[in-house]
Amino acid sequence: MPLYPMFMSILYDEEMSDQTLFERGKNAGIISALLVTLIAFLIFRKDASFEFALVPSLIALLSVFAFKAPYFQTETIFYGFSFLLFVLIYRLIQNPNWILAITTGSIAGLGHLTKASVLPCLLLGVFWILIS
């Protein structure tokens, strides 16, 4: 899928060694994992206390992202898009409006460009919207 290689190609320079590219990719993966964790914390914090928002964020960081981030893997960004898509679909079911629907569709498109596994989540969201 083209989004992650495009993101990593920004870090590439023709004159660098493979080791330097791997180091840059590792740093970019760690930064993206921390950024996704921070966004998840802020989403949890909107509706919950500091402690309740901190616990699931740290669980995701230490159980999933700690093993995926230091490598060239798209999962850190994909999991962020998937979580954001889940939250947006949930809010769209609660309060449907055009701006939220366009935002949800855009995040679904970016998630699909990151990894093609986002379609089942999107289809499930459309199903729940139709029956509610």
PLY file of the C-alpha trace (Angstrom):
ply
format ascii 1.0
element vertex 132
property float x
property float y
property float z
element edge 131
property int vertex1
property int vertex2
end_header
0.00 0.00 0.00
1.47 3.35 -1.00
1.14 5.61 2.05
3.80 4.04 4.27
6.48 3.67 1.56
5.80 7.27 0.55
6.28 8.33 4.18
9.53 6.39 4.44
10.81 7.64 1.07
10.96 11.13 2.56
13.71 9.84 4.84
15.72 8.28 2.01
18.75 9.85 0.37
20.57 8.15 -2.51
23.96 8.61 -0.88
23.17 7.02 2.48
24.03 3.50 3.51
21.48 0.83 4.35
22.39 1.10 8.03
21.70 4.86 8.05
18.36 4.33 6.30
17.43 1.66 8.86
18.35 4.03 11.73
16.22 6.81 10.24
13.33 4.42 9.68
13.62 3.13 13.22
13.53 6.66 14.62
10.54 7.53 12.41
8.73 4.38 13.60
9.37 5.22 17.24
8.21 8.82 16.77
5.06 7.70 14.95
4.29 5.17 17.72
4.67 7.87 20.37
2.50 10.24 18.35
-0.25 7.62 17.91
-0.11 6.87 21.65
-0.40 10.56 22.47
-3.41 10.97 20.17
-5.07 7.90 21.73
-4.40 9.34 25.20
-6.00 12.66 24.19
-9.05 10.85 22.78
-9.42 8.82 25.99
-8.82 11.95 28.09
-11.71 13.76 26.44
-14.23 11.45 28.15
-12.30 9.99 31.10
-10.02 10.82 33.98
-6.26 11.14 33.60
-5.58 7.73 35.14
-8.19 5.96 33.02
-6.78 7.55 29.87
-3.19 6.77 30.81
-3.64 3.04 31.44
-4.90 1.90 27.99
-2.44 4.25 26.29
0.49 2.75 28.16
-0.80 -0.78 27.57
-0.90 -0.13 23.80
2.52 1.52 23.89
4.25 -1.19 25.90
2.52 -4.28 24.52
2.13 -3.48 20.82
4.11 -0.44 19.76
7.28 -1.32 21.66
7.68 -4.37 19.41
6.53 -2.82 16.12
8.03 0.68 16.26
11.76 -0.01 15.90
11.37 -1.62 12.47
10.11 -0.66 9.03
6.53 -1.75 9.71
3.34 0.03 8.80
1.43 -1.23 11.82
2.11 1.75 14.08
0.47 4.18 11.67
-2.21 1.68 10.65
-3.26 1.00 14.24
-3.57 4.75 14.78
-5.82 5.13 11.73
-7.86 2.07 12.78
-8.41 3.39 16.30
-9.33 6.84 15.01
-11.71 5.27 12.48
-13.39 3.24 15.24
-13.88 6.37 17.37
-15.21 8.38 14.41
-17.66 5.64 13.38
-18.88 5.43 16.98
-19.42 9.19 17.08
-21.07 9.10 13.66
-23.57 6.55 14.96
-24.30 8.77 17.98
-24.53 12.08 16.12
-24.62 11.78 12.33
-23.59 14.88 10.37
-21.88 15.59 7.06
-18.61 16.95 8.41
-18.10 13.92 10.65
-19.03 11.59 7.78
-16.50 13.24 5.45
-13.82 13.09 8.14
-14.60 9.42 8.80
-14.39 8.62 5.10
-11.09 10.46 4.77
-9.56 8.61 7.70
-10.86 5.32 6.24
-9.22 6.19 2.92
-5.90 7.01 4.56
-6.12 3.82 6.61
-6.80 1.82 3.45
-3.80 3.43 1.73
-1.70 2.38 4.72
-2.89 -1.22 4.84
-5.85 -2.81 3.07
-7.22 -4.36 6.26
-9.44 -1.38 7.08
-12.37 -2.49 4.90
-13.94 -4.91 7.43
-14.05 -2.13 10.04
-15.61 0.24 7.54
-18.22 -2.32 6.44
-19.09 -3.08 10.06
-19.49 0.65 10.73
-21.79 1.06 7.70
-23.84 -1.92 8.91
-24.28 -0.39 12.40
-25.17 3.00 10.93
-27.84 1.39 8.74
-29.48 -0.57 11.56
-29.44 2.27 14.08
0 1
1 2
2 3
3 4
4 5
5 6
6 7
7 8
8 9
9 10
10 11
11 12
12 13
13 14
14 15
15 16
16 17
17 18
18 19
19 20
20 21
21 22
22 23
23 24
24 25
25 26
26 27
27 28
28 29
29 30
30 31
31 32
32 33
33 34
34 35
35 36
36 37
37 38
38 39
39 40
40 41
41 42
42 43
43 44
44 45
45 46
46 47
47 48
48 49
49 50
50 51
51 52
52 53
53 54
54 55
55 56
56 57
57 58
58 59
59 60
60 61
61 62
62 63
63 64
64 65
65 66
66 67
67 68
68 69
69 70
70 71
71 72
72 73
73 74
74 75
75 76
76 77
77 78
78 79
79 80
80 81
81 82
82 83
83 84
84 85
85 86
86 87
87 88
88 89
89 90
90 91
91 92
92 93
93 94
94 95
95 96
96 97
97 98
98 99
99 100
100 101
101 102
102 103
103 104
104 105
105 106
106 107
107 108
108 109
109 110
110 111
111 112
112 113
113 114
114 115
115 116
116 117
117 118
118 119
119 120
120 121
121 122
122 123
123 124
124 125
125 126
126 127
127 128
128 129
129 130
130 131
